Amino acid sequence: MKKIFTILLMTLLSFNLFACGGGKPKDMSDENYEAAKGALETIDSYIAGNLSDEETDSRLNDYYEILVDGDDLITQGIITDVLGVQIELSGDKNIAEIKKHREEIADSIGE
């Protein structure tokens, strides 16, 4: 009986894990979600060495212009991380810090 209960409980918990994450947060507009995904892709391309500092900064600025109108907390956090990456690009270019901001954005949008 304990084994059946344990297996049932593990199955239910695993379904719960699969249901979490992924997809647009419910309080975020479609436009801001797409901008956040674009910023994430831009940062990934920069980390991979496919974009220059200037091109990355320019693209992130375009996404910032879309995100800045968002009034939900998730979007505000993403704006902070986009600006954090831009600060790193204009300064030390600390890849560890850029990756940290990238992960924060990814976590915010369930990627």
C-alpha positions as CSV (number, residue, x, y, z in Angstrom):
1,M,0.0,0.0,0.0
2,K,2.8,2.4,0.8
3,K,4.5,1.7,-2.5
4,I,1.3,2.5,-4.4
5,F,0.8,5.7,-2.5
6,T,4.4,6.7,-3.0
7,I,4.2,6.0,-6.8
8,L,1.0,7.9,-7.0
9,L,2.4,10.9,-5.1
10,M,5.6,11.0,-7.2
11,T,3.5,10.9,-10.4
12,L,1.3,13.8,-9.2
13,L,4.4,15.8,-8.2
14,S,6.1,15.2,-11.5
15,F,3.0,16.5,-13.3
16,N,3.1,19.6,-11.1
17,L,6.7,20.2,-12.1
18,F,6.0,19.9,-15.8
19,A,3.1,22.3,-15.5
20,C,5.3,25.0,-13.9
21,G,7.5,27.3,-16.0
22,G,7.6,27.8,-19.7
23,G,5.4,30.3,-21.5
24,K,4.5,33.9,-21.0
25,P,3.9,35.0,-17.4
26,K,0.2,35.8,-17.1
27,D,0.7,39.5,-16.1
28,M,3.0,40.3,-19.0
29,S,1.8,41.6,-22.3
30,D,2.6,39.7,-25.5
31,E,4.7,42.6,-26.8
32,N,6.8,42.7,-23.6
33,Y,7.2,38.9,-23.6
34,E,8.5,38.9,-27.2
35,A,10.8,41.8,-26.4
36,A,12.2,39.9,-23.4
37,K,12.7,36.8,-25.6
38,G,14.5,39.0,-28.2
39,A,16.7,40.5,-25.5
40,L,17.6,36.9,-24.3
41,E,18.4,35.8,-27.9
42,T,20.6,38.9,-28.3
43,I,22.5,38.2,-25.1
44,D,23.0,34.6,-26.2
45,S,24.4,35.7,-29.5
46,Y,26.7,38.1,-27.8
47,I,28.0,35.4,-25.4
48,A,28.5,33.1,-28.4
49,G,30.6,35.7,-30.0
50,N,28.2,36.4,-32.9
51,L,27.5,40.1,-32.1
52,S,29.8,43.0,-31.3
53,D,29.4,45.1,-28.2
54,E,27.9,47.9,-30.3
55,E,25.4,45.7,-32.1
56,T,24.3,44.0,-28.9
57,D,23.9,47.4,-27.1
58,S,21.8,48.7,-30.0
59,R,19.5,45.7,-30.1
60,L,19.1,45.7,-26.4
61,N,18.2,49.4,-26.5
62,D,15.5,48.6,-29.1
63,Y,14.1,46.0,-26.7
64,Y,14.4,48.4,-23.8
65,E,12.2,50.9,-25.6
66,I,9.5,48.3,-25.9
67,L,9.8,47.1,-22.3
68,V,10.0,50.5,-20.7
69,D,6.2,50.9,-21.0
70,G,5.5,47.7,-19.1
71,D,4.2,48.3,-15.6
72,D,4.2,44.8,-14.2
73,L,6.9,43.7,-11.8
74,I,8.3,41.0,-14.1
75,T,8.9,43.5,-16.9
76,Q,10.4,45.9,-14.5
77,G,12.9,43.2,-13.3
78,I,13.7,42.4,-17.0
79,I,14.4,46.1,-17.7
80,T,16.8,46.1,-14.7
81,D,18.7,43.1,-16.2
82,V,18.7,44.5,-19.7
83,L,20.3,47.7,-18.3
84,G,22.7,45.6,-16.3
85,V,24.0,44.0,-19.5
86,Q,24.3,47.3,-21.2
87,I,26.3,48.7,-18.3
88,E,28.6,45.7,-18.5
89,L,29.0,46.2,-22.3
90,S,30.1,49.8,-21.7
91,G,32.4,48.9,-18.9
92,D,34.3,45.8,-17.8
93,K,32.4,43.4,-20.1
94,N,32.3,40.9,-17.3
95,I,30.8,37.8,-18.9
96,A,29.9,36.2,-15.6
97,E,27.8,39.3,-14.8
98,I,26.2,39.3,-18.3
99,K,25.4,35.6,-17.8
100,K,23.8,36.3,-14.4
101,H,21.6,39.0,-16.0
102,R,20.8,36.6,-18.8
103,E,19.7,33.9,-16.4
104,E,17.5,36.4,-14.5
105,I,15.7,37.3,-17.7
106,A,15.3,33.6,-18.7
107,D,13.9,32.8,-15.2
108,S,11.5,35.7,-15.5
109,I,9.9,34.5,-18.7
110,G,10.1,30.8,-18.0
111,E,12.8,30.0,-20.5
